[in-house]
Amino acid sequence: MSRIQGRADVVIVGGGVIGSAAAWRLAERGRSVVLLEQFGPGHRHGASHGSSRIYRQAYDGEFYTGLAARALPLWRALEDTTGTSVLTLTGAVDHGLPAALAAKAKALAALGIPHELLDPAEAGRRWPGIRFDTRVLHHPDAGRLHADRSVQALNHAAAHVGADIRHDDVVRGIRSTATGVEVVTDGTTIAAAHVVVAAGAWTRSLLADAQLDVVPELPQLRTTQEQPAHFVPIVADWPSFVHHRGAGLTGEGIYGLGSEDGIKIGEHGTGPVVEPETRDYRPDPAGVERLVDYATAWLPGVDPSSVVADTCLYTTTPDSNFVVDRVGDVTVAAGFSGHGFKFAPVIGELVADLVDGRSRALEPLRFGARQAVAAR
């Protein structure tokens, strides 16, 4: 039988980048925080592992552009706090469909974020590893995050201000009580005023089994196994990049960036639907072939024969907007839809604001049904 082993202001379920960021921001405010992660440090079972994630500010509208800009000083504060380098600014480029570039340039301009539009020849001189066939949107305050080091640094920063970080601690149940919630693990029950569920692909099943007085109305969450790949570079200078469908590119859009493992590229959200407990971790041969074909056609700065494929998880909402909302004593941060990593510290702030009752959830991130419109 489980026993009350401790009490906390907040229990956070999930120790990926979002849960770890929430633990840091809440503990920084003086909250007593316990973070529970079912796997060990540096595990590869979710959506927060590896050597690289894009950090960019160019989105179609001001909402995500503004959130990304707010995240930048928080990433730098994390580096200062922990003495760990996690963010490298290389600049980022968007090319492909002209309408996609125009929408992003408009959002950057509205928020006063430096950017420029280049013709294909000029862009090709700056970044000879990429072939461009349209105008190119460049913004310098962008680049790449080291995923594993980011999560580790967030854990260290949270622990430094008092958070209790527990790995290899599987949550078996969440239930409402007269004074808040109890979170049950193997042999342990933690009583808290509030619970934050930031469990990635496990969010849906955790909440379905929870015994809560008020149940969060989640939008549909769809988990897929994605197949990025790395290639050996043969040129040195690589921005982060997004090649939007249209213009000379058929099929899915492609994202890419440099990393310690080579030049990483991938399609966005094209993998098969999976359950996190039973996924096979095997890359899809057809998906890998498409990436090799793309590298051959569009990336003269890599060796296409050097492909090394990997897999990761996306948990996606129908409109690709995140879920960051509260009901009763439960806050949920989920559905980061393959583009959420860069926002982690500012999502941590939003979660802390909800827990503290400082604000309501932002309108695009609230509970409820969603229409299938991509947020890019």
C-alpha positions in Angstrom: 0.0 0.0 0.0 1.2 3.5 -0.8 2.0 5.9 2.0 2.2 9.7 2.2 6.0 10.2 1.9 5.9 13.9 1.4 4.1 17.1 0.6 4.8 19.8 -2.0 3.1 22.9 -3.3 3.4 21.4 -6.8 4.0 17.9 -8.3 5.1 17.9 -11.9 4.6 14.7 -13.9 7.1 14.4 -16.7 10.8 15.4 -16.8 11.3 16.3 -20.4 12.1 19.8 -21.5 8.6 21.2 -20.7 8.3 19.6 -17.2 11.9 20.5 -16.4 11.3 24.1 -17.4 8.2 24.3 -15.3 10.0 23.0 -12.3 12.7 25.6 -12.7 10.3 28.5 -13.1 8.1 27.4 -10.2 11.0 26.7 -7.8 12.5 30.0 -8.8 9.3 31.6 -7.4 9.8 29.9 -4.1 7.3 27.0 -4.7 8.2 23.6 -3.2 8.3 21.4 -6.3 8.6 17.6 -6.8 9.3 16.5 -10.4 8.6 12.9 -11.3 10.1 11.3 -14.4 9.5 7.7 -15.2 12.8 7.1 -17.0 16.4 7.8 -16.2 18.4 10.9 -17.1 19.1 11.4 -20.8 16.6 8.7 -21.9 15.6 8.5 -25.6 11.9 7.4 -25.2 10.1 10.7 -25.6 10.5 14.0 -27.5 13.3 15.8 -25.6 16.4 13.8 -26.5 19.3 14.2 -28.9 21.8 16.8 -29.8 19.7 19.4 -31.7 16.5 21.3 -31.9 15.8 24.4 -34.0 15.5 27.7 -32.2 13.8 30.2 -34.5 11.5 33.2 -34.2 10.0 33.3 -37.7 6.4 32.1 -37.5 3.3 33.0 -39.6 1.9 35.3 -36.9 2.9 37.4 -34.0 1.8 34.9 -31.3 4.5 32.3 -31.7 7.0 34.8 -33.0 6.5 36.8 -29.7 6.7 33.7 -27.5 10.0 32.6 -29.2 11.5 36.0 -28.7 10.5 35.9 -25.0 12.2 32.5 -24.7 15.6 33.8 -25.9 16.6 35.7 -22.7 15.4 32.8 -20.6 17.6 30.4 -22.4 20.5 32.8 -21.8 19.6 33.1 -18.1 19.6 29.3 -17.9 23.1 29.2 -19.4 24.3 31.9 -17.0 22.7 30.1 -14.0 24.2 26.6 -14.8 27.4 27.5 -16.7 26.2 25.3 -19.6 26.1 26.3 -23.2 22.8 25.1 -24.8 22.0 27.7 -27.5 24.1 28.5 -30.5 22.9 31.3 -32.7 23.7 30.5 -36.3 20.8 32.4 -37.9 17.9 30.7 -39.7 16.6 30.8 -43.2 13.2 30.1 -44.7 12.7 29.5 -48.4 10.2 28.0 -50.7 6.6 29.2 -51.0 6.7 33.0 -51.2 3.5 33.4 -49.2 5.1 31.6 -46.3 8.0 33.9 -46.3 5.8 37.0 -46.5 3.8 36.0 -43.5 6.9 35.4 -41.4 8.6 38.6 -42.5 5.4 40.5 -41.6 5.4 39.0 -38.1 9.1 39.7 -37.5 8.7 43.3 -38.7 5.7 43.9 -36.5 7.7 42.9 -33.4 10.8 44.7 -34.4 12.9 41.6 -34.9 15.9 41.9 -37.3 15.5 40.1 -40.6 16.2 40.4 -44.3 15.0 39.1 -47.6 17.7 37.8 -49.9 17.7 36.7 -53.5 18.7 33.1 -54.2 22.2 33.9 -55.5 23.1 36.0 -52.4 21.8 33.3 -50.1 23.7 30.7 -52.0 26.9 32.6 -51.5 26.4 32.9 -47.8 25.3 29.3 -47.3 26.7 27.1 -50.1 25.5 23.9 -48.4 21.9 24.7 -49.4 20.4 25.2 -52.8 17.8 28.0 -53.0 15.3 28.6 -55.8 13.2 31.4 -54.3 13.8 34.5 -52.2 15.1 33.6 -48.7 14.1 35.1 -45.4 17.0 35.3 -43.0 16.8 36.3 -39.3 20.0 36.2 -37.2 18.6 35.6 -33.7 18.0 31.9 -34.4 20.0 28.7 -34.4 20.0 25.5 -32.5 19.6 24.1 -29.0 21.4 21.1 -27.7 18.4 19.0 -26.5 20.1 16.7 -24.0 22.1 19.5 -22.5 19.1 21.7 -22.3 17.1 19.2 -20.3 20.0 18.5 -18.0 20.6 22.2 -17.4 16.9 22.8 -16.6 17.1 20.0 -14.1 20.2 21.4 -12.5 18.7 24.9 -12.4 15.5 23.7 -10.8 17.4 21.6 -8.2 19.6 24.6 -7.4 16.5 26.6 -6.3 15.1 23.7 -4.3 13.1 21.4 -6.7 13.2 17.7 -5.9 14.0 16.0 -9.2 13.2 12.2 -9.1 14.1 10.0 -12.1 13.0 6.4 -12.5 9.8 7.1 -10.6 6.7 6.0 -12.5 3.4 7.7 -11.7 0.6 5.2 -11.2 -2.3 7.5 -10.4 -3.4 11.1 -9.8 -6.5 11.8 -7.6 -8.3 14.8 -6.2 -8.5 15.2 -2.4 -10.2 17.7 -0.2 -7.0 19.8 0.0 -5.6 19.4 -3.5 -4.3 16.3 -5.2 -2.3 13.1 -4.4 0.1 11.7 -6.9 0.8 7.9 -6.5 4.0 6.2 -7.5 5.2 2.7 -6.7 5.1 2.6 -2.9 4.8 6.4 -2.5 2.0 9.0 -2.3 2.8 12.7 -2.5 0.2 15.2 -1.4 0.2 18.6 -3.1 -1.8 21.6 -3.7 -1.5 21.3 -7.4 -0.3 18.9 -10.1 1.2 19.8 -13.5 0.9 17.1 -16.1 3.7 17.5 -18.7 4.1 13.9 -19.8 4.3 14.2 -23.5 2.9 11.1 -25.3 1.8 9.7 -21.9 -0.4 12.7 -21.1 -3.6 11.3 -22.6 -3.4 7.9 -20.7 -2.4 9.5 -17.4 -5.4 11.9 -17.5 -7.8 9.2 -18.7 -6.9 7.1 -15.6 -6.8 10.0 -13.1 -9.5 10.3 -10.5 -10.1 14.0 -10.6 -13.0 16.1 -9.5 -12.8 18.2 -12.7 -11.4 16.6 -15.8 -9.4 18.7 -18.3 -11.1 18.9 -21.7 -8.1 18.0 -23.9 -8.2 18.4 -27.6 -7.4 15.3 -29.6 -3.7 14.3 -29.1 -2.1 12.3 -31.8 1.3 10.6 -31.2 3.5 9.7 -34.2 7.0 8.3 -34.6 9.1 10.6 -36.7 12.2 9.8 -38.7 14.8 12.5 -38.9 18.2 11.7 -40.2 21.8 13.1 -40.0 24.3 13.6 -42.9 28.0 14.2 -42.8 28.6 17.9 -43.9 31.2 18.8 -46.5 30.9 22.6 -45.9 31.2 24.3 -42.6 28.6 27.1 -42.3 25.1 26.0 -41.6 22.1 28.0 -40.5 18.9 26.4 -39.3 16.5 26.2 -42.2 13.0 25.5 -43.2 12.1 24.7 -46.8 8.4 25.2 -47.2 6.4 23.1 -49.7 5.6 24.9 -52.9 7.9 26.6 -55.5 10.4 24.0 -56.5 9.7 21.6 -53.6 7.0 19.0 -53.9 5.7 16.8 -51.1 6.3 17.7 -47.4 8.3 20.7 -46.2 11.7 20.0 -44.7 13.4 21.4 -41.6 17.2 21.2 -41.0 20.0 22.4 -38.8 23.6 21.6 -37.9 24.4 19.5 -34.9 27.2 17.5 -33.2 25.9 14.5 -35.1 26.0 16.1 -38.5 23.4 18.0 -40.5 19.9 16.9 -39.3 16.9 17.1 -41.6 13.4 15.8 -41.3 9.8 16.1 -42.5 7.3 17.6 -40.2 4.7 15.3 -38.8 4.6 12.5 -41.4 5.4 9.5 -39.3 3.0 6.6 -38.4 0.7 6.8 -35.4 2.1 4.9 -32.4 1.6 4.3 -28.7 4.7 5.3 -26.7 4.9 2.0 -24.8 4.9 -0.2 -28.0 6.7 1.9 -30.6 9.4 0.0 -32.4 12.1 2.7 -32.7 12.8 1.6 -36.3 13.0 4.3 -38.9 10.6 4.0 -41.9 12.6 3.1 -45.0 10.4 5.1 -47.3 10.7 8.2 -45.1 14.5 7.8 -44.9 14.6 7.4 -48.7 12.7 10.7 -49.1 15.3 12.4 -46.9 18.2 11.0 -48.9 16.5 12.2 -52.1 16.0 15.6 -50.6 19.6 15.9 -49.5 20.7 14.9 -53.0 18.6 17.5 -54.7 18.8 20.4 -52.2 21.8 20.1 -50.0 25.1 20.1 -52.0 26.9 20.6 -48.7 26.3 17.1 -47.4 27.2 13.6 -48.4 23.8 11.9 -49.1 25.3 8.4 -48.8 26.3 9.1 -45.1 22.7 9.0 -43.9 22.1 7.9 -40.3 18.4 7.7 -39.3 16.8 8.2 -35.9 13.3 8.3 -34.4 11.5 10.5 -32.0 7.9 11.2 -30.9 5.6 14.0 -31.8 2.4 14.5 -29.8 0.3 16.8 -32.0 -3.0 18.7 -31.6 -5.3 19.2 -34.7 -4.2 22.8 -35.1 -0.6 22.3 -33.9 -1.2 24.9 -31.1 0.0 23.7 -27.7 -2.1 22.9 -24.7 -1.2 25.0 -21.7 -4.2 25.4 -19.4 -5.6 24.9 -16.0 -8.7 23.5 -14.4 -9.1 23.2 -10.7 -5.9 21.9 -9.2 -4.6 20.5 -12.5 -2.5 22.3 -15.1 -1.7 20.5 -18.4 1.2 21.3 -20.7 1.0 19.0 -23.7 0.7 18.7 -27.5 3.8 20.5 -28.5 3.4 19.2 -32.0 7.0 19.0 -33.1 7.8 22.7 -32.7 7.6 23.2 -29.0 11.2 22.6 -27.7 12.4 26.2 -28.4 9.7 27.7 -26.2 10.3 25.6 -23.1 11.4 28.2 -20.6 8.6 30.6 -21.6 6.1 27.7 -21.4 7.5 27.1 -17.9 6.7 30.7 -17.1 3.1 30.3 -18.5 2.7 27.1 -16.4 3.9 28.9 -13.3 1.5 31.8 -13.9 -1.4 29.4 -14.1 -0.4 27.5 -11.0 0.0 30.8 -9.1 -3.3 32.1 -10.4 -1.7 35.2 -12.0 -3.4 34.8 -15.4 -5.7 32.7 -17.5 -4.4 30.5 -20.3 -3.6 32.3 -23.5 -6.5 31.8 -26.0 -4.7 29.6 -28.6 -3.5 27.3 -25.9 -6.7 26.6 -24.0 -8.5 23.3 -23.5 -11.3 22.3 -25.9 -11.7 21.1 -29.4 -9.4 22.4 -32.1 -9.8 22.8 -35.9 -7.2 21.2 -38.1 -5.2 24.2 -39.1 -1.4 24.1 -38.8 0.5 26.6 -36.8 3.8 27.1 -38.7 
